[in-house]
Amino acid sequence: MSAPTPSLPNSPDDPLLDDWYHTIDLGDGIVSHGYFDHRTVVDCYGIPDSLAGMTVLDIGAGDGFFALEFERRGAKRVLAIDVASLGECDMLPDVRSRLNASDRDAQPWWPRFQIARTMLGSRVEHETLSVYDLSPDAVGMFDVVFCADVLLHLKNPLQALLNIRSVCAGLAIVETPVDPDLERRSDGLPFLRFGVLSAEKDAGENNTYWLFTAAALCDMLAYAGFSRVEPQPVFELPPRGLTAVSAVAHP
């Protein structure tokens, strides 16, 4: 995807750095003001230290933190995909019907991704594509397929994992938030918690459907066609403290 060179932030307090999803060090003391800061937990995902010579697909790439990290680790090609904006997420019909035009276009991913890519001199590719439309015909095959913080927002997470399997030639790394209480009490059983109704004024407005246990994530990956799945230790996403787990899956 090509685009004109974007306006770039030129100081640590530049408004262009506000309201990012990812905290990204853009160099020269300029850091985006992200909702999550993955820099201290990037090694909790099971990402190989070296991706030299590999092709990597980043699903739900947001502002591009992980896509840029894969490039830094030596990947020969990184393709980042996401829906165009928060308004294009997998919402309930009633929630979507209440959105006005400005809401639907709010928080587009591409402009911030382009800022990060430009400031870091990156060659990461970007394409607007839903995980539901993912297939070998659409994007080809990749040595590594990465998907973080997406499954909880999908009405059909198993279909997403089936699509991920279809483009995975080497390994898939899938991370998702877990319910910490359910994880402690599950005794290794594949439980999922549905919804966050107590935190919503209108059902579904947070676009959050599923909180997993580690066993549920691993079993769902097995159902999607992965023959060996290695869960990583549960960790917390700073600074919000959201509990998450990642699994490395081999086809």
C-alpha positions in Angstrom: 0.0 0.0 0.0 1.5 3.4 -1.0 0.6 6.7 0.4 2.0 10.3 0.6 4.5 10.9 3.2 2.6 11.7 6.4 3.0 14.6 8.8 5.5 13.4 11.4 5.8 14.2 15.1 8.8 16.3 15.9 8.7 16.4 19.7 7.8 14.0 22.6 4.6 15.9 23.3 3.4 16.3 19.7 -0.4 15.6 19.5 0.3 13.2 16.6 1.6 10.8 19.2 -1.7 10.7 21.2 -4.3 7.9 21.2 -2.1 5.2 19.7 -2.9 1.6 20.5 0.8 0.6 20.6 3.7 2.3 22.4 6.4 2.5 19.8 9.9 4.1 20.1 10.2 6.2 17.0 13.7 7.3 17.6 15.3 10.6 18.8 13.4 10.4 22.1 10.0 10.4 20.4 7.7 7.6 21.7 4.0 7.2 20.8 1.5 7.4 23.6 0.1 3.9 23.4 -2.8 2.3 25.2 -0.5 -0.8 25.7 3.3 -0.9 26.0 4.6 -4.3 24.8 8.3 -3.4 24.9 8.9 -5.2 28.3 6.8 -8.3 27.4 7.7 -8.9 23.8 9.7 -12.0 24.7 6.6 -13.5 26.4 5.0 -14.4 23.1 7.4 -17.2 21.9 8.7 -15.2 19.0 12.1 -16.6 17.7 15.1 -14.4 18.5 16.0 -14.5 14.9 13.6 -14.4 12.0 16.4 -14.1 9.4 15.3 -15.2 5.9 11.7 -15.8 7.1 8.4 -14.3 5.8 6.0 -13.1 8.5 2.3 -12.2 8.5 1.1 -9.9 11.3 -2.7 -10.2 11.7 -4.5 -7.3 13.5 -1.3 -5.3 13.3 -2.7 -2.0 14.6 -0.1 0.7 14.7 2.6 -1.8 13.8 4.6 -2.6 16.9 5.0 -6.3 16.3 5.4 -6.0 12.5 8.3 -3.6 13.1 9.8 -6.0 15.7 9.7 -8.8 13.2 11.6 -6.7 10.7 14.1 -5.8 13.5 14.7 -9.5 14.1 15.7 -10.0 10.5 12.6 -11.1 8.6 13.1 -10.8 4.9 9.4 -9.9 4.4 6.7 -8.7 6.8 3.1 -8.2 5.8 0.8 -6.4 8.3 -2.9 -6.7 7.9 -5.8 -5.2 9.7 -9.3 -3.8 9.2 -9.3 -0.1 8.2 -10.5 1.3 11.6 -12.1 0.4 14.9 -15.5 0.9 13.2 -14.8 -2.0 10.9 -14.3 -4.5 13.7 -16.5 -7.6 14.2 -19.4 -5.7 15.9 -22.9 -6.9 16.7 -25.5 -5.5 14.3 -27.2 -3.4 16.9 -23.9 -1.8 18.0 -22.9 -1.1 14.4 -26.3 0.4 13.6 -25.7 3.0 16.3 -22.5 4.2 14.8 -22.5 7.4 12.8 -20.1 8.0 10.0 -17.4 9.6 12.1 -17.6 6.8 14.6 -17.2 4.2 11.9 -14.0 6.0 10.6 -12.6 6.7 14.1 -9.1 5.6 14.9 -7.9 4.4 11.5 -4.9 2.2 11.7 -3.1 3.2 8.6 -2.0 6.8 9.3 -0.2 5.9 12.5 1.3 2.8 11.0 2.6 5.0 8.2 4.1 7.4 10.7 6.0 4.6 12.5 7.1 3.0 9.2 8.4 6.4 7.8 10.2 7.4 11.0 11.9 4.1 11.4 12.8 3.7 7.7 10.8 0.4 7.5 9.9 -1.7 4.5 7.1 -3.5 6.2 4.1 -4.0 3.9 0.6 -3.1 4.9 -2.8 -4.3 3.5 -6.3 -3.7 4.7 -7.8 -7.1 5.2 -9.9 -8.9 7.8 -8.8 -12.2 9.2 -12.1 -13.6 8.0 -10.9 -12.9 4.4 -7.5 -14.5 5.0 -6.5 -17.2 2.6 -3.5 -18.4 0.5 -5.2 -16.8 -2.6 -5.4 -13.5 -0.7 -1.9 -13.3 0.8 0.1 -16.4 0.0 1.9 -18.6 2.5 4.1 -17.4 5.4 6.8 -19.0 7.5 5.5 -17.3 10.6 1.9 -16.1 11.2 1.4 -13.9 14.2 -2.0 -12.9 15.7 -2.3 -10.9 19.0 -5.3 -9.5 20.8 -7.7 -10.4 18.0 -9.6 -13.5 19.0 -11.4 -11.8 21.9 -13.0 -9.4 19.5 -14.3 -12.0 17.0 -17.7 -13.6 16.9 -16.1 -16.7 15.3 -12.5 -17.2 16.6 -12.3 -20.8 15.4 -12.9 -19.6 11.8 -10.1 -17.1 12.2 -7.8 -19.8 13.4 -8.7 -22.1 10.5 -7.8 -19.2 8.2 -4.6 -18.7 10.0 -3.7 -22.3 9.6 -4.4 -22.1 5.8 -1.6 -19.6 5.3 0.9 -21.0 7.8 3.8 -22.9 6.4 6.0 -22.9 9.5 4.6 -21.8 12.9 1.8 -19.6 14.2 2.0 -17.5 17.3 -1.4 -16.6 18.8 -1.9 -14.5 21.9 -5.2 -13.6 23.6 -6.3 -12.2 26.9 -7.4 -14.7 29.6 -9.7 -14.5 32.6 -7.2 -14.8 35.5 -9.7 -16.2 37.9 -10.9 -18.8 35.4 -7.4 -19.7 34.6 -6.6 -20.3 38.3 -9.7 -22.4 38.8 -9.9 -24.3 35.5 -7.5 -27.1 36.5 -6.2 -27.2 32.9 -9.7 -27.4 31.4 -10.5 -25.5 28.1 -12.9 -22.9 29.5 -13.9 -19.6 28.0 -15.7 -16.7 29.6 -18.3 -15.0 27.4 -18.7 -11.2 27.2 -18.1 -8.3 29.6 -21.7 -7.3 30.1 -21.2 -5.9 33.6 -18.8 -3.3 32.2 -21.1 -2.2 29.3 -24.0 0.1 29.1 -25.2 -1.6 26.0 -24.5 -5.3 25.3 -21.6 -5.7 23.0 -20.4 -2.1 22.9 -16.9 -3.0 24.0 -16.6 -5.5 21.1 -15.2 -8.1 23.5 -16.7 -11.6 23.4 -14.2 -14.1 24.7 -11.7 -14.5 27.5 -9.8 -17.8 27.2 -8.0 -20.1 29.5 -4.6 -21.3 28.1 -6.1 -24.8 27.6 -9.0 -23.3 25.6 -6.6 -21.5 23.3 -4.4 -24.6 22.8 -7.4 -26.9 22.1 -8.9 -24.4 19.6 -5.6 -24.3 17.8 -5.7 -28.1 17.6 -9.2 -28.0 16.2 -7.9 -25.6 13.6 -5.4 -28.2 12.4 -2.2 -27.5 14.3 -0.5 -30.7 15.3 1.7 -29.4 18.2 0.8 -26.4 20.4 3.2 -25.0 23.0 1.6 -22.6 25.5 3.8 -19.9 27.0 3.6 -18.7 30.6 0.7 -16.3 31.4 1.8 -12.7 31.6 0.4 -9.2 32.1 0.2 -6.5 29.4 1.5 -3.1 30.8 0.4 -0.6 31.8 -3.2 -1.9 32.0 -2.5 -5.2 33.7 -4.6 -7.2 31.3 -3.7 -10.9 31.7 -2.8 -12.8 28.5 -1.3 -16.0 27.2 0.5 -16.9 24.0 0.8 -20.2 22.2 3.2 -21.4 19.6 1.6 -23.7 17.1 3.1 -26.0 14.5 1.1 -27.3 11.5 
